[in-house]
Amino acid sequence: MAAYVICRDTEEEVAAEYARITDVKDAKGYVGYDDFVSKSKLEQEVKLQDYSVSNRGLRPNLIGTPEQIADRIIAYEQVGLDLLLLQFSPQLEEMERFSKKVMPIVEEKRKALTATIY
């Protein structure tokens, strides 16, 4: 699954970054949106904010604090998802944040789940 990650320490910081990324006041960069929506046969409504990042990457909702994102990753794994294609911007800085803050929590949660199974 492709997903765009917004990870911040507080929900207020998350909201500010989400607003920055999805700011569509200047819709010049979205000229293809109307064309895409008018020709789409999707069963879901596509919002302009969904079009803010490629592959509608905000829909998987890997947006939040490290704990919230880790919980969502574990939930996806529990229903069988075994591959995430993650997007970050700026890429290096955000990948480092994800690897340092989210992945250790994911690993802890995986271990806890494994311990309860056995």
Biopython code that builds the backbone (N, CA, C, O; Angstrom):
import numpy as np
from Bio.PDB.StructureBuilder import StructureBuilder

atoms = [
    (1, "MET", "N", (0.847, -1.163, 0.000)),
    (1, "MET", "CA", (0.000, 0.000, 0.000)),
    (1, "MET", "C", (0.898, 1.234, 0.000)),
    (1, "MET", "O", (1.874, 1.304, 0.747)),
    (2, "ALA", "N", (0.566, 2.181, -0.825)),
    (2, "ALA", "CA", (1.282, 3.453, -0.853)),
    (2, "ALA", "C", (0.660, 4.392, 0.178)),
    (2, "ALA", "O", (-0.563, 4.481, 0.295)),
    (3, "ALA", "N", (1.501, 5.077, 0.909)),
    (3, "ALA", "CA", (1.004, 6.008, 1.924)),
    (3, "ALA", "C", (1.986, 7.151, 2.116)),
    (3, "ALA", "O", (3.202, 6.964, 2.065)),
    (4, "TYR", "N", (1.444, 8.317, 2.333)),
    (4, "TYR", "CA", (2.232, 9.497, 2.644)),
    (4, "TYR", "C", (2.206, 9.658, 4.157)),
    (4, "TYR", "O", (1.135, 9.625, 4.763)),
    (5, "VAL", "N", (3.358, 9.829, 4.768)),
    (5, "VAL", "CA", (3.454, 9.890, 6.226)),
    (5, "VAL", "C", (3.629, 11.338, 6.683)),
    (5, "VAL", "O", (4.470, 12.079, 6.173)),
    (6, "ILE", "N", (2.808, 11.712, 7.658)),
    (6, "ILE", "CA", (2.997, 12.977, 8.372)),
    (6, "ILE", "C", (3.121, 12.603, 9.839)),
    (6, "ILE", "O", (2.139, 12.231, 10.481)),
    (7, "CYS", "N", (4.325, 12.704, 10.359)),
    (7, "CYS", "CA", (4.605, 12.327, 11.744)),
    (7, "CYS", "C", (5.126, 13.546, 12.502)),
    (7, "CYS", "O", (6.115, 14.162, 12.105)),
    (8, "ARG", "N", (4.455, 13.879, 13.580)),
    (8, "ARG", "CA", (4.895, 14.964, 14.445)),
    (8, "ARG", "C", (4.666, 14.547, 15.889)),
    (8, "ARG", "O", (3.927, 13.600, 16.159)),
    (9, "ASP", "N", (5.296, 15.249, 16.811)),
    (9, "ASP", "CA", (5.217, 14.892, 18.222)),
    (9, "ASP", "C", (3.865, 15.208, 18.859)),
    (9, "ASP", "O", (3.463, 14.549, 19.818)),
    (10, "THR", "N", (3.162, 16.211, 18.334)),
    (10, "THR", "CA", (1.863, 16.574, 18.909)),
    (10, "THR", "C", (0.805, 16.633, 17.808)),
    (10, "THR", "O", (1.121, 16.812, 16.632)),
    (11, "GLU", "N", (-0.435, 16.481, 18.207)),
    (11, "GLU", "CA", (-1.531, 16.552, 17.242)),
    (11, "GLU", "C", (-1.632, 17.943, 16.621)),
    (11, "GLU", "O", (-2.044, 18.076, 15.468)),
    (12, "GLU", "N", (-1.261, 18.980, 17.373)),
    (12, "GLU", "CA", (-1.280, 20.332, 16.834)),
    (12, "GLU", "C", (-0.262, 20.476, 15.703)),
    (12, "GLU", "O", (-0.550, 21.097, 14.680)),
    (13, "GLU", "N", (0.921, 19.903, 15.889)),
    (13, "GLU", "CA", (1.944, 19.942, 14.840)),
    (13, "GLU", "C", (1.508, 19.123, 13.622)),
    (13, "GLU", "O", (1.780, 19.505, 12.483)),
    (14, "VAL", "N", (0.847, 18.023, 13.861)),
    (14, "VAL", "CA", (0.322, 17.194, 12.769)),
    (14, "VAL", "C", (-0.685, 18.002, 11.957)),
    (14, "VAL", "O", (-0.617, 18.035, 10.728)),
    (15, "ALA", "N", (-1.614, 18.647, 12.644)),
    (15, "ALA", "CA", (-2.653, 19.429, 11.963)),
    (15, "ALA", "C", (-2.041, 20.558, 11.131)),
    (15, "ALA", "O", (-2.489, 20.822, 10.015)),
    (16, "ALA", "N", (-1.034, 21.213, 11.666)),
    (16, "ALA", "CA", (-0.388, 22.312, 10.932)),
    (16, "ALA", "C", (0.301, 21.795, 9.670)),
    (16, "ALA", "O", (0.205, 22.420, 8.614)),
    (17, "GLU", "N", (0.991, 20.667, 9.770)),
    (17, "GLU", "CA", (1.671, 20.097, 8.601)),
    (17, "GLU", "C", (0.661, 19.590, 7.576)),
    (17, "GLU", "O", (0.855, 19.775, 6.374)),
    (18, "TYR", "N", (-0.398, 18.962, 8.032)),
    (18, "TYR", "CA", (-1.449, 18.502, 7.119)),
    (18, "TYR", "C", (-2.044, 19.695, 6.370)),
    (18, "TYR", "O", (-2.238, 19.636, 5.156)),
    (19, "ALA", "N", (-2.327, 20.759, 7.083)),
    (19, "ALA", "CA", (-2.892, 21.960, 6.449)),
    (19, "ALA", "C", (-1.916, 22.546, 5.427)),
    (19, "ALA", "O", (-2.325, 22.995, 4.356)),
    (20, "ARG", "N", (-0.638, 22.538, 5.760)),
    (20, "ARG", "CA", (0.360, 23.078, 4.835)),
    (20, "ARG", "C", (0.408, 22.260, 3.543)),
    (20, "ARG", "O", (0.469, 22.819, 2.447)),
    (21, "ILE", "N", (0.380, 20.952, 3.681)),
    (21, "ILE", "CA", (0.486, 20.078, 2.521)),
    (21, "ILE", "C", (-0.765, 20.124, 1.652)),
    (21, "ILE", "O", (-0.672, 20.060, 0.427)),
    (22, "THR", "N", (-1.912, 20.233, 2.269)),
    (22, "THR", "CA", (-3.165, 20.173, 1.513)),
    (22, "THR", "C", (-3.724, 21.546, 1.167)),
    (22, "THR", "O", (-4.855, 21.645, 0.691)),
    (23, "ASP", "N", (-2.969, 22.588, 1.393)),
    (23, "ASP", "CA", (-3.413, 23.944, 1.055)),
    (23, "ASP", "C", (-3.604, 24.039, -0.452)),
    (23, "ASP", "O", (-2.638, 23.969, -1.212)),
    (24, "VAL", "N", (-4.826, 24.196, -0.871)),
    (24, "VAL", "CA", (-5.119, 24.252, -2.296)),
    (24, "VAL", "C", (-5.702, 25.608, -2.697)),
    (24, "VAL", "O", (-6.513, 25.686, -3.621)),
    (25, "LYS", "N", (-5.301, 26.649, -2.021)),
    (25, "LYS", "CA", (-5.791, 27.988, -2.366)),
    (25, "LYS", "C", (-5.410, 28.354, -3.794)),
    (25, "LYS", "O", (-6.192, 28.972, -4.516)),
    (26, "ASP", "N", (-4.211, 27.971, -4.189)),
    (26, "ASP", "CA", (-3.770, 28.215, -5.555)),
    (26, "ASP", "C", (-3.906, 26.893, -6.308)),
    (26, "ASP", "O", (-3.014, 26.046, -6.248)),
    (27, "ALA", "N", (-5.011, 26.720, -7.008)),
    (27, "ALA", "CA", (-5.310, 25.445, -7.648)),
    (27, "ALA", "C", (-4.630, 25.267, -9.008)),
    (27, "ALA", "O", (-4.939, 24.314, -9.723)),
    (28, "LYS", "N", (-3.723, 26.152, -9.373)),
    (28, "LYS", "CA", (-3.048, 26.034, -10.672)),
    (28, "LYS", "C", (-2.318, 24.706, -10.803)),
    (28, "LYS", "O", (-2.247, 24.144, -11.896)),
    (29, "GLY", "N", (-1.780, 24.205, -9.714)),
    (29, "GLY", "CA", (-1.053, 22.940, -9.747)),
    (29, "GLY", "C", (-1.965, 21.726, -9.830)),
    (29, "GLY", "O", (-1.489, 20.593, -9.906)),
    (30, "TYR", "N", (-3.260, 21.955, -9.817)),
    (30, "TYR", "CA", (-4.225, 20.854, -9.814)),
    (30, "TYR", "C", (-5.090, 20.840, -11.065)),
    (30, "TYR", "O", (-6.233, 20.386, -11.019)),
    (31, "VAL", "N", (-4.561, 21.329, -12.179)),
    (31, "VAL", "CA", (-5.357, 21.394, -13.404)),
    (31, "VAL", "C", (-5.834, 20.018, -13.846)),
    (31, "VAL", "O", (-6.894, 19.908, -14.462)),
    (32, "GLY", "N", (-5.081, 18.975, -13.548)),
    (32, "GLY", "CA", (-5.490, 17.625, -13.931)),
    (32, "GLY", "C", (-6.566, 17.041, -13.035)),
    (32, "GLY", "O", (-7.159, 16.017, -13.374)),
    (33, "TYR", "N", (-6.832, 17.673, -11.891)),
    (33, "TYR", "CA", (-7.794, 17.140, -10.930)),
    (33, "TYR", "C", (-9.190, 17.025, -11.536)),
    (33, "TYR", "O", (-9.801, 15.957, -11.486)),
    (34, "ASP", "N", (-9.693, 18.105, -12.101)),
    (34, "ASP", "CA", (-11.045, 18.083, -12.675)),
    (34, "ASP", "C", (-11.152, 17.029, -13.765)),
    (34, "ASP", "O", (-12.160, 16.329, -13.860)),
    (35, "ASP", "N", (-10.124, 16.916, -14.581)),
    (35, "ASP", "CA", (-10.110, 15.915, -15.637)),
    (35, "ASP", "C", (-10.145, 14.506, -15.028)),
    (35, "ASP", "O", (-10.905, 13.645, -15.470)),
    (36, "PHE", "N", (-9.318, 14.292, -14.019)),
    (36, "PHE", "CA", (-9.264, 12.988, -13.350)),
    (36, "PHE", "C", (-10.620, 12.625, -12.747)),
    (36, "PHE", "O", (-11.109, 11.513, -12.942)),
    (37, "VAL", "N", (-11.222, 13.551, -12.024)),
    (37, "VAL", "CA", (-12.492, 13.285, -11.349)),
    (37, "VAL", "C", (-13.612, 13.065, -12.365)),
    (37, "VAL", "O", (-14.441, 12.173, -12.186)),
    (38, "SER", "N", (-13.643, 13.856, -13.414)),
    (38, "SER", "CA", (-14.727, 13.735, -14.389)),
    (38, "SER", "C", (-14.662, 12.416, -15.158)),
    (38, "SER", "O", (-15.691, 11.921, -15.619)),
    (39, "LYS", "N", (-13.472, 11.844, -15.302)),
    (39, "LYS", "CA", (-13.315, 10.594, -16.056)),
    (39, "LYS", "C", (-13.179, 9.367, -15.162)),
    (39, "LYS", "O", (-13.078, 8.242, -15.651)),
    (40, "SER", "N", (-13.178, 9.585, -13.868)),
    (40, "SER", "CA", (-12.962, 8.498, -12.923)),
    (40, "SER", "C", (-14.195, 7.625, -12.784)),
    (40, "SER", "O", (-15.325, 8.114, -12.808)),
    (41, "LYS", "N", (-13.970, 6.353, -12.642)),
    (41, "LYS", "CA", (-15.044, 5.396, -12.375)),
    (41, "LYS", "C", (-14.936, 4.865, -10.946)),
    (41, "LYS", "O", (-15.496, 3.819, -10.617)),
    (42, "LEU", "N", (-14.202, 5.604, -10.095)),
    (42, "LEU", "CA", (-14.029, 5.176, -8.716)),
    (42, "LEU", "C", (-15.362, 5.200, -7.986)),
    (42, "LEU", "O", (-16.232, 6.020, -8.277)),
    (43, "GLU", "N", (-15.507, 4.296, -7.042)),
    (43, "GLU", "CA", (-16.735, 4.240, -6.254)),
    (43, "GLU", "C", (-16.679, 5.186, -5.061)),
    (43, "GLU", "O", (-17.637, 5.289, -4.295)),
    (44, "GLN", "N", (-15.559, 5.873, -4.910)),
    (44, "GLN", "CA", (-15.399, 6.812, -3.804)),
    (44, "GLN", "C", (-15.245, 8.220, -4.350)),
    (44, "GLN", "O", (-14.775, 8.418, -5.471)),
    (45, "GLU", "N", (-15.636, 9.176, -3.561)),
    (45, "GLU", "CA", (-15.415, 10.566, -3.932)),
    (45, "GLU", "C", (-13.936, 10.888, -3.719)),
    (45, "GLU", "O", (-13.364, 10.565, -2.677)),
    (46, "VAL", "N", (-13.337, 11.515, -4.699)),
    (46, "VAL", "CA", (-11.945, 11.943, -4.572)),
    (46, "VAL", "C", (-11.965, 13.426, -4.246)),
    (46, "VAL", "O", (-12.499, 14.234, -5.006)),
    (47, "LYS", "N", (-11.387, 13.771, -3.126)),
    (47, "LYS", "CA", (-11.335, 15.166, -2.695)),
    (47, "LYS", "C", (-10.044, 15.800, -3.194)),
    (47, "LYS", "O", (-9.051, 15.108, -3.420)),
    (48, "LEU", "N", (-10.062, 17.089, -3.360)),
    (48, "LEU", "CA", (-8.876, 17.795, -3.829)),
    (48, "LEU", "C", (-7.701, 17.559, -2.889)),
    (48, "LEU", "O", (-6.561, 17.482, -3.347)),
    (49, "GLN", "N", (-7.953, 17.443, -1.574)),
    (49, "GLN", "CA", (-6.883, 17.168, -0.631)),
    (49, "GLN", "C", (-6.235, 15.810, -0.904)),
    (49, "GLN", "O", (-5.032, 15.645, -0.704)),
    (50, "ASP", "N", (-7.040, 14.824, -1.365)),
    (50, "ASP", "CA", (-6.487, 13.518, -1.716)),
    (50, "ASP", "C", (-5.492, 13.630, -2.861)),
    (50, "ASP", "O", (-4.564, 12.830, -2.975)),
    (51, "TYR", "N", (-5.692, 14.606, -3.684)),
    (51, "TYR", "CA", (-4.870, 14.816, -4.869)),
    (51, "TYR", "C", (-3.587, 15.580, -4.524)),
    (51, "TYR", "O", (-2.739, 15.793, -5.391)),
    (52, "SER", "N", (-3.445, 15.992, -3.257)),
    (52, "SER", "CA", (-2.297, 16.796, -2.825)),
    (52, "SER", "C", (-0.981, 16.039, -2.879)),
    (52, "SER", "O", (0.069, 16.643, -3.096)),
    (53, "VAL", "N", (-1.023, 14.731, -2.687)),
    (53, "VAL", "CA", (0.176, 13.892, -2.776)),
    (53, "VAL", "C", (-0.147, 12.739, -3.720)),
    (53, "VAL", "O", (-1.312, 12.383, -3.903)),
    (54, "SER", "N", (0.884, 12.163, -4.314)),
    (54, "SER", "CA", (0.649, 11.120, -5.316)),
    (54, "SER", "C", (0.008, 9.880, -4.713)),
    (54, "SER", "O", (0.095, 9.632, -3.511)),
    (55, "ASN", "N", (-0.636, 9.114, -5.576)),
    (55, "ASN", "CA", (-1.288, 7.851, -5.206)),
    (55, "ASN", "C", (-2.341, 8.008, -4.117)),
    (55, "ASN", "O", (-2.641, 7.055, -3.397)),
    (56, "ARG", "N", (-2.900, 9.203, -3.998)),
    (56, "ARG", "CA", (-3.872, 9.476, -2.928)),
    (56, "ARG", "C", (-3.328, 8.970, -1.601)),
    (56, "ARG", "O", (-4.027, 8.319, -0.824)),
    (57, "GLY", "N", (-2.058, 9.289, -1.366)),
    (57, "GLY", "CA", (-1.305, 8.756, -0.238)),
    (57, "GLY", "C", (-1.764, 9.167, 1.140)),
    (57, "GLY", "O", (-1.311, 8.594, 2.131)),
    (58, "LEU", "N", (-2.658, 10.154, 1.239)),
    (58, "LEU", "CA", (-3.155, 10.541, 2.555)),
    (58, "LEU", "C", (-4.274, 9.625, 3.038)),
    (58, "LEU", "O", (-4.560, 9.581, 4.235)),
    (59, "ARG", "N", (-4.904, 8.903, 2.137)),
    (59, "ARG", "CA", (-6.044, 8.054, 2.516)),
    (59, "ARG", "C", (-5.714, 6.967, 3.528)),
    (59, "ARG", "O", (-6.554, 6.692, 4.385)),
    (60, "PRO", "N", (-4.540, 6.328, 3.486)),
    (60, "PRO", "CA", (-4.249, 5.302, 4.503)),
    (60, "PRO", "C", (-4.133, 5.856, 5.917)),
    (60, "PRO", "O", (-4.102, 5.096, 6.885)),
    (61, "ASN", "N", (-4.069, 7.188, 6.035)),
    (61, "ASN", "CA", (-4.078, 7.859, 7.331)),
    (61, "ASN", "C", (-2.864, 7.510, 8.201)),
    (61, "ASN", "O", (-3.001, 7.276, 9.402)),
    (62, "LEU", "N", (-1.693, 7.479, 7.593)),
    (62, "LEU", "CA", (-0.469, 7.355, 8.398)),
    (62, "LEU", "C", (-0.031, 8.768, 8.770)),
    (62, "LEU", "O", (1.052, 9.239, 8.421)),
    (63, "ILE", "N", (-0.920, 9.400, 9.485)),
    (63, "ILE", "CA", (-0.795, 10.798, 9.874)),
    (63, "ILE", "C", (-1.052, 10.859, 11.368)),
    (63, "ILE", "O", (-2.088, 10.399, 11.849)),
    (64, "GLY", "N", (-0.097, 11.432, 12.106)),
    (64, "GLY", "CA", (-0.320, 11.556, 13.536)),
    (64, "GLY", "C", (0.972, 11.563, 14.322)),
    (64, "GLY", "O", (2.051, 11.829, 13.792)),
    (65, "THR", "N", (0.832, 11.266, 15.586)),
    (65, "THR", "CA", (1.999, 11.154, 16.460)),
    (65, "THR", "C", (2.660, 9.799, 16.184)),
    (65, "THR", "O", (2.036, 8.931, 15.574)),
    (66, "PRO", "N", (3.890, 9.605, 16.614)),
    (66, "PRO", "CA", (4.532, 8.306, 16.399)),
    (66, "PRO", "C", (3.691, 7.138, 16.911)),
    (66, "PRO", "O", (3.597, 6.113, 16.235)),
    (67, "GLU", "N", (3.094, 7.264, 18.057)),
    (67, "GLU", "CA", (2.263, 6.205, 18.635)),
    (67, "GLU", "C", (1.041, 5.926, 17.758)),
    (67, "GLU", "O", (0.706, 4.767, 17.514)),
    (68, "GLN", "N", (0.380, 6.972, 17.286)),
    (68, "GLN", "CA", (-0.800, 6.786, 16.443)),
    (68, "GLN", "C", (-0.442, 6.088, 15.134)),
    (68, "GLN", "O", (-1.152, 5.185, 14.692)),
    (69, "ILE", "N", (0.653, 6.507, 14.522)),
    (69, "ILE", "CA", (1.071, 5.900, 13.260)),
    (69, "ILE", "C", (1.454, 4.434, 13.483)),
    (69, "ILE", "O", (1.094, 3.568, 12.685)),
    (70, "ALA", "N", (2.173, 4.162, 14.551)),
    (70, "ALA", "CA", (2.558, 2.776, 14.865)),
    (70, "ALA", "C", (1.312, 1.906, 15.050)),
    (70, "ALA", "O", (1.272, 0.774, 14.569)),
    (71, "ASP", "N", (0.306, 2.424, 15.739)),
    (71, "ASP", "CA", (-0.935, 1.667, 15.935)),
    (71, "ASP", "C", (-1.591, 1.340, 14.601)),
    (71, "ASP", "O", (-2.087, 0.230, 14.410)),
    (72, "ARG", "N", (-1.599, 2.299, 13.673)),
    (72, "ARG", "CA", (-2.217, 2.060, 12.366)),
    (72, "ARG", "C", (-1.430, 1.034, 11.560)),
    (72, "ARG", "O", (-2.016, 0.190, 10.882)),
    (73, "ILE", "N", (-0.112, 1.107, 11.632)),
    (73, "ILE", "CA", (0.717, 0.126, 10.920)),
    (73, "ILE", "C", (0.436, -1.276, 11.444)),
    (73, "ILE", "O", (0.270, -2.214, 10.664)),
    (74, "ILE", "N", (0.385, -1.417, 12.748)),
    (74, "ILE", "CA", (0.090, -2.726, 13.346)),
    (74, "ILE", "C", (-1.303, -3.195, 12.930)),
    (74, "ILE", "O", (-1.491, -4.373, 12.628)),
    (75, "ALA", "N", (-2.266, -2.304, 12.911)),
    (75, "ALA", "CA", (-3.628, -2.682, 12.502)),
    (75, "ALA", "C", (-3.641, -3.163, 11.052)),
    (75, "ALA", "O", (-4.309, -4.146, 10.731)),
    (76, "TYR", "N", (-2.912, -2.481, 10.183)),
    (76, "TYR", "CA", (-2.820, -2.928, 8.787)),
    (76, "TYR", "C", (-2.152, -4.298, 8.702)),
    (76, "TYR", "O", (-2.595, -5.158, 7.941)),
    (77, "GLU", "N", (-1.100, -4.504, 9.472)),
    (77, "GLU", "CA", (-0.422, -5.804, 9.460)),
    (77, "GLU", "C", (-1.355, -6.916, 9.934)),
    (77, "GLU", "O", (-1.325, -8.024, 9.398)),
    (78, "GLN", "N", (-2.171, -6.627, 10.923)),
    (78, "GLN", "CA", (-3.061, -7.644, 11.483)),
    (78, "GLN", "C", (-4.131, -8.101, 10.495)),
    (78, "GLN", "O", (-4.686, -9.190, 10.639)),
    (79, "VAL", "N", (-4.421, -7.273, 9.495)),
    (79, "VAL", "CA", (-5.393, -7.700, 8.475)),
    (79, "VAL", "C", (-4.700, -8.199, 7.212)),
    (79, "VAL", "O", (-5.344, -8.432, 6.189)),
    (80, "GLY", "N", (-3.371, -8.361, 7.295)),
    (80, "GLY", "CA", (-2.656, -9.012, 6.201)),
    (80, "GLY", "C", (-1.763, -8.149, 5.343)),
    (80, "GLY", "O", (-1.097, -8.672, 4.450)),
    (81, "LEU", "N", (-1.722, -6.876, 5.570)),
    (81, "LEU", "CA", (-0.845, -6.019, 4.770)),
    (81, "LEU", "C", (0.612, -6.334, 5.112)),
    (81, "LEU", "O", (0.988, -6.376, 6.284)),
    (82, "ASP", "N", (1.422, -6.553, 4.086)),
    (82, "ASP", "CA", (2.821, -6.879, 4.358)),
    (82, "ASP", "C", (3.806, -6.001, 3.593)),
    (82, "ASP", "O", (5.002, -6.289, 3.578)),
    (83, "LEU", "N", (3.322, -4.937, 2.957)),
    (83, "LEU", "CA", (4.225, -4.037, 2.251)),
    (83, "LEU", "C", (3.683, -2.613, 2.286)),
    (83, "LEU", "O", (2.544, -2.359, 1.895)),
    (84, "LEU", "N", (4.502, -1.704, 2.752)),
    (84, "LEU", "CA", (4.176, -0.281, 2.728)),
    (84, "LEU", "C", (5.180, 0.428, 1.828)),
    (84, "LEU", "O", (6.389, 0.235, 1.961)),
    (85, "LEU", "N", (4.678, 1.241, 0.919)),
    (85, "LEU", "CA", (5.507, 2.102, 0.083)),
    (85, "LEU", "C", (5.280, 3.514, 0.597)),
    (85, "LEU", "O", (4.273, 4.147, 0.280)),
    (86, "LEU", "N", (6.220, 3.998, 1.387)),
    (86, "LEU", "CA", (6.013, 5.248, 2.106)),
    (86, "LEU", "C", (6.608, 6.436, 1.376)),
    (86, "LEU", "O", (7.679, 6.353, 0.774)),
    (87, "GLN", "N", (5.886, 7.543, 1.447)),
    (87, "GLN", "CA", (6.327, 8.807, 0.880)),
    (87, "GLN", "C", (6.558, 9.792, 2.019)),
    (87, "GLN", "O", (5.813, 9.814, 2.999)),
    (88, "PHE", "N", (7.581, 10.590, 1.878)),
    (88, "PHE", "CA", (7.931, 11.606, 2.878)),
    (88, "PHE", "C", (8.376, 12.879, 2.157)),
    (88, "PHE", "O", (8.886, 12.821, 1.038)),
    (89, "SER", "N", (8.181, 14.015, 2.799)),
    (89, "SER", "CA", (8.727, 15.259, 2.260)),
    (89, "SER", "C", (8.953, 16.232, 3.405)),
    (89, "SER", "O", (8.044, 16.486, 4.194)),
    (90, "PRO", "N", (10.160, 16.779, 3.500)),
    (90, "PRO", "CA", (11.363, 16.432, 2.747)),
    (90, "PRO", "C", (11.806, 15.010, 3.098)),
    (90, "PRO", "O", (11.765, 14.591, 4.255)),
    (91, "GLN", "N", (12.224, 14.294, 2.073)),
    (91, "GLN", "CA", (12.407, 12.853, 2.189)),
    (91, "GLN", "C", (13.395, 12.425, 3.270)),
    (91, "GLN", "O", (13.025, 11.644, 4.147)),
    (92, "LEU", "N", (14.610, 12.897, 3.241)),
    (92, "LEU", "CA", (15.621, 12.421, 4.188)),
    (92, "LEU", "C", (15.243, 12.748, 5.631)),
    (92, "LEU", "O", (15.281, 11.877, 6.500)),
    (93, "GLU", "N", (14.882, 13.992, 5.878)),
    (93, "GLU", "CA", (14.537, 14.418, 7.237)),
    (93, "GLU", "C", (13.351, 13.620, 7.785)),
    (93, "GLU", "O", (13.371, 13.182, 8.936)),
    (94, "GLU", "N", (12.332, 13.436, 6.966)),
    (94, "GLU", "CA", (11.136, 12.730, 7.442)),
    (94, "GLU", "C", (11.362, 11.222, 7.563)),
    (94, "GLU", "O", (10.799, 10.582, 8.451)),
    (95, "MET", "N", (12.176, 10.653, 6.682)),
    (95, "MET", "CA", (12.506, 9.228, 6.820)),
    (95, "MET", "C", (13.272, 8.984, 8.115)),
    (95, "MET", "O", (13.038, 7.989, 8.801)),
    (96, "GLU", "N", (14.178, 9.881, 8.444)),
    (96, "GLU", "CA", (14.920, 9.748, 9.700)),
    (96, "GLU", "C", (13.987, 9.850, 10.899)),
    (96, "GLU", "O", (14.100, 9.077, 11.851)),
    (97, "ARG", "N", (13.066, 10.806, 10.846)),
    (97, "ARG", "CA", (12.099, 10.959, 11.939)),
    (97, "ARG", "C", (11.290, 9.670, 12.091)),
    (97, "ARG", "O", (11.103, 9.186, 13.208)),
    (98, "PHE", "N", (10.814, 9.116, 10.987)),
    (98, "PHE", "CA", (10.020, 7.894, 10.998)),
    (98, "PHE", "C", (10.818, 6.726, 11.565)),
    (98, "PHE", "O", (10.323, 5.973, 12.404)),
    (99, "SER", "N", (12.052, 6.584, 11.103)),
    (99, "SER", "CA", (12.857, 5.445, 11.562)),
    (99, "SER", "C", (13.213, 5.544, 13.036)),
    (99, "SER", "O", (13.314, 4.522, 13.715)),
    (100, "LYS", "N", (13.400, 6.739, 13.535)),
    (100, "LYS", "CA", (13.784, 6.920, 14.942)),
    (100, "LYS", "C", (12.593, 6.934, 15.897)),
    (100, "LYS", "O", (12.696, 6.472, 17.033)),
    (101, "LYS", "N", (11.454, 7.471, 15.426)),
    (101, "LYS", "CA", (10.335, 7.655, 16.345)),
    (101, "LYS", "C", (9.207, 6.641, 16.175)),
    (101, "LYS", "O", (8.572, 6.256, 17.157)),
    (102, "VAL", "N", (8.953, 6.207, 14.953)),
    (102, "VAL", "CA", (7.821, 5.309, 14.722)),
    (102, "VAL", "C", (8.240, 3.844, 14.771)),
    (102, "VAL", "O", (7.612, 3.043, 15.462)),
    (103, "MET", "N", (9.287, 3.492, 14.051)),
    (103, "MET", "CA", (9.649, 2.079, 13.931)),
    (103, "MET", "C", (9.989, 1.402, 15.270)),
    (103, "MET", "O", (9.629, 0.238, 15.447)),
    (104, "PRO", "N", (10.654, 2.062, 16.208)),
    (104, "PRO", "CA", (10.862, 1.392, 17.498)),
    (104, "PRO", "C", (9.539, 1.041, 18.201)),
    (104, "PRO", "O", (9.438, 0.005, 18.858)),
    (105, "ILE", "N", (8.543, 1.897, 18.061)),
    (105, "ILE", "CA", (7.236, 1.620, 18.663)),
    (105, "ILE", "C", (6.572, 0.448, 17.940)),
    (105, "ILE", "O", (5.985, -0.427, 18.577)),
    (106, "VAL", "N", (6.667, 0.433, 16.600)),
    (106, "VAL", "CA", (6.111, -0.685, 15.831)),
    (106, "VAL", "C", (6.748, -1.991, 16.284)),
    (106, "VAL", "O", (6.050, -2.982, 16.501)),
    (107, "GLU", "N", (8.064, -1.997, 16.426)),
    (107, "GLU", "CA", (8.763, -3.220, 16.849)),
    (107, "GLU", "C", (8.325, -3.661, 18.240)),
    (107, "GLU", "O", (8.140, -4.854, 18.479)),
    (108, "GLU", "N", (8.157, -2.714, 19.159)),
    (108, "GLU", "CA", (7.683, -3.053, 20.512)),
    (108, "GLU", "C", (6.291, -3.682, 20.456)),
    (108, "GLU", "O", (6.020, -4.672, 21.134)),
    (109, "LYS", "N", (5.428, -3.105, 19.653)),
    (109, "LYS", "CA", (4.065, -3.607, 19.544)),
    (109, "LYS", "C", (4.043, -4.994, 18.897)),
    (109, "LYS", "O", (3.264, -5.855, 19.305)),
    (110, "ARG", "N", (4.884, -5.210, 17.901)),
    (110, "ARG", "CA", (4.975, -6.536, 17.279)),
    (110, "ARG", "C", (5.407, -7.576, 18.312)),
    (110, "ARG", "O", (4.833, -8.662, 18.385)),
    (111, "LYS", "N", (6.423, -7.237, 19.109)),
    (111, "LYS", "CA", (6.908, -8.171, 20.141)),
    (111, "LYS", "C", (5.825, -8.467, 21.164)),
    (111, "LYS", "O", (5.658, -9.611, 21.586)),
    (112, "ALA", "N", (5.093, -7.443, 21.560)),
    (112, "ALA", "CA", (4.022, -7.633, 22.530)),
    (112, "ALA", "C", (2.930, -8.536, 21.966)),
    (112, "ALA", "O", (2.398, -9.383, 22.685)),
    (113, "LEU", "N", (2.589, -8.366, 20.692)),
    (113, "LEU", "CA", (1.594, -9.218, 20.065)),
    (113, "LEU", "C", (2.073, -10.664, 19.975)),
    (113, "LEU", "O", (1.310, -11.596, 20.230)),
    (114, "THR", "N", (3.325, -10.838, 19.617)),
    (114, "THR", "CA", (3.905, -12.178, 19.513)),
    (114, "THR", "C", (3.913, -12.853, 20.886)),
    (114, "THR", "O", (3.633, -14.047, 20.992)),
    (115, "ALA", "N", (4.230, -12.101, 21.921)),
    (115, "ALA", "CA", (4.284, -12.667, 23.275)),
    (115, "ALA", "C", (2.897, -13.112, 23.748)),
    (115, "ALA", "O", (2.782, -14.090, 24.487)),
    (116, "THR", "N", (1.855, -12.411, 23.333)),
    (116, "THR", "CA", (0.508, -12.789, 23.764)),
    (116, "THR", "C", (-0.010, -13.998, 23.002)),
    (116, "THR", "O", (-0.896, -14.706, 23.481)),
    (117, "ILE", "N", (0.540, -14.235, 21.818)),
    (117, "ILE", "CA", (0.109, -15.380, 21.005)),
    (117, "ILE", "C", (0.688, -16.670, 21.573)),
    (117, "ILE", "O", (0.024, -17.707, 21.561)),
    (118, "TYR", "N", (1.916, -16.613, 22.067)),
    (118, "TYR", "CA", (2.612, -17.822, 22.530)),
    (118, "TYR", "C", (2.561, -17.948, 24.004)),
    (118, "TYR", "O", (3.096, -18.906, 24.561)),
]
sb = StructureBuilder()
sb.init_structure("model")
sb.init_model(0)
sb.init_chain("A")
sb.init_seg("    ")
for serial, (resi, resn, name, xyz) in enumerate(atoms, 1):
    if name == "N":
        sb.init_residue(resn, " ", resi, " ")
    sb.init_atom(name, np.array(xyz, "f"), 0.0, 1.0, " ", f" {name:<3s}", serial, name[0])
structure = sb.get_structure()
